[in-house]
Amino acid sequence: MAVEVRGLRLSLVFATLQYRVTLTASAPTAGGALLGDMIGAHASMTAEEQLAPPVEAQQQLGAFQTLQPGESATIQGEVQLPLSAIRPLQRGNASLFVPLLRLCLVFDSAEVAPVRRVFTVGLPGDHALAPLRLDKGPMEHRGLLVREVEAARAYPLSWLQPQPAGV
């Protein structure tokens, strides 16, 4: 799964992230759906709350057909987060936002386990991605980078409702 952030727009009401996800099969891969959402990272939430959302709590972002080795599918679109749902980080007088793009691939075949990946989004920085300022009013951010939060891979996928065996 390759993830590209095309931009992030801060309006008076929403943070809107434009993304492109490219799936490339290394083996025959069942079709399925890409689910996802965006939140703001914050120390007041547990790592599990930030990195392991229940699968059903995420919205469907797109679908993909069965892929043969070497074939790719691209899903692009937007995810929105109400500004009122962001718990800003405070640094001096600055209100900062660290977007987390949380994605999950679910497959049409119960024999294929879902795959979750979480990415932090930010401005290029010296050693890490720099957060986005919320206190500067509406603006459009381009040239953002994404980095996978590999710790999210350690969390088992959770479901709000029990799932049939094999899912």
C-alpha positions in Angstrom: 0.0 0.0 0.0 1.6 3.3 -1.1 0.0 6.4 0.3 0.3 9.9 -1.1 -1.2 13.0 0.4 -2.1 15.5 -2.3 -3.0 18.3 0.2 -4.8 19.3 3.3 -7.2 22.1 3.4 -8.2 23.8 6.7 -11.5 25.7 6.3 -13.5 27.4 9.0 -15.3 24.1 9.7 -13.3 21.1 8.4 -9.8 19.7 7.9 -10.0 18.0 4.5 -7.2 15.7 3.4 -6.8 14.7 -0.3 -5.2 11.3 -0.7 -4.2 8.7 -3.3 -3.7 5.1 -2.3 -2.1 2.6 -4.7 -2.4 -1.1 -4.1 0.1 -3.3 -6.0 -0.4 -7.1 -5.8 2.7 -9.3 -5.3 0.4 -12.4 -5.4 -3.2 -13.0 -6.5 -5.3 -10.7 -4.2 -9.0 -10.8 -3.6 -11.0 -7.7 -4.3 -12.3 -5.6 -1.4 -12.7 -2.2 0.1 -10.5 0.5 1.5 -11.9 1.9 4.7 -10.4 4.9 6.5 -10.7 8.1 8.6 -8.6 10.9 10.0 -8.1 12.0 13.5 -5.7 14.4 15.3 -3.0 12.7 17.4 -3.0 13.8 21.0 -1.4 12.7 24.3 -4.8 12.6 26.0 -5.8 9.6 24.0 -4.3 6.1 24.4 -2.2 4.7 21.7 -4.9 2.1 21.0 -7.6 4.8 20.6 -5.3 6.5 18.0 -3.9 3.6 16.2 -6.5 0.8 16.4 -10.0 2.1 15.6 -12.8 -0.5 15.2 -13.1 -1.5 11.6 -16.8 -0.6 11.4 -16.2 2.9 12.7 -14.3 3.7 9.5 -16.0 4.9 6.4 -15.6 3.2 3.0 -13.3 5.2 0.8 -13.4 3.0 -2.2 -13.4 -0.5 -3.7 -10.9 -2.5 -5.7 -11.3 -5.6 -7.9 -9.3 -8.8 -7.7 -5.6 -8.1 -8.6 -3.2 -10.5 -10.2 0.6 -10.3 -9.5 2.0 -7.0 -10.7 -1.4 -5.4 -11.2 -2.3 -2.2 -9.3 -5.4 -0.3 -8.2 -5.6 3.3 -7.3 -8.2 4.8 -4.9 -8.2 8.6 -4.4 -10.5 10.9 -2.6 -10.9 13.0 0.5 -11.4 12.4 4.2 -12.8 15.2 6.4 -12.5 15.9 10.1 -14.6 18.6 11.8 -12.2 21.2 13.3 -14.3 20.9 16.5 -13.2 17.2 16.8 -9.5 18.1 16.8 -7.8 18.3 20.2 -5.0 20.8 19.4 -1.5 20.5 20.8 -0.4 23.7 22.4 3.1 25.1 21.9 3.4 28.6 23.3 0.6 30.5 21.6 0.4 28.1 18.7 -2.4 25.5 18.2 -1.0 22.5 16.3 -2.6 19.6 14.5 -0.9 16.2 13.8 -3.2 14.4 11.4 -3.3 10.6 11.5 -4.7 8.9 8.4 -6.0 5.5 9.4 -6.6 3.0 6.6 -7.9 -0.6 6.6 -8.1 -3.0 3.6 -10.9 -5.5 4.0 -11.2 -8.3 1.4 -14.2 -10.0 -0.2 -12.7 -13.3 0.8 -13.0 -14.4 4.4 -9.7 -16.3 3.9 -7.8 -13.0 3.6 -7.2 -11.1 6.8 -7.8 -7.4 6.8 -4.8 -5.1 6.8 -4.5 -1.8 8.8 -2.0 0.9 8.3 -1.8 4.3 10.1 0.1 7.3 8.7 1.1 10.5 10.3 0.9 13.6 8.0 2.9 16.7 8.3 5.3 19.3 6.9 8.9 18.4 6.2 11.0 18.8 9.3 14.5 18.3 10.5 14.1 14.8 12.0 10.3 14.3 12.1 7.3 15.6 10.4 6.2 19.1 11.6 2.6 19.6 12.8 0.2 21.9 11.1 -0.9 25.2 12.6 -4.6 25.6 13.3 -4.4 29.1 14.6 -3.6 30.8 11.3 -7.1 30.6 9.9 -8.2 28.8 6.7 -5.3 27.6 4.5 -4.2 25.0 2.0 -1.2 22.8 2.7 0.7 21.3 -0.2 4.0 19.4 -0.1 3.0 17.3 2.9 4.8 14.1 3.7 3.4 10.8 5.2 5.1 8.3 7.4 3.7 5.0 8.5 3.2 4.6 12.2 4.6 1.0 12.3 3.4 0.5 15.9 -0.1 0.3 14.6 0.7 -3.0 13.0 1.0 -4.6 16.4 -2.6 -3.9 17.4 -5.1 -6.6 16.4 -8.0 -5.5 14.3 -11.1 -4.9 16.5 -14.7 -5.1 15.5 -17.7 -3.5 17.1 -19.8 -6.6 16.3 -18.5 -10.2 16.4 -17.4 -11.4 13.0 -17.8 -14.9 11.4 -14.7 -17.1 11.7 -12.1 -16.3 9.1 -12.8 -12.5 8.9 
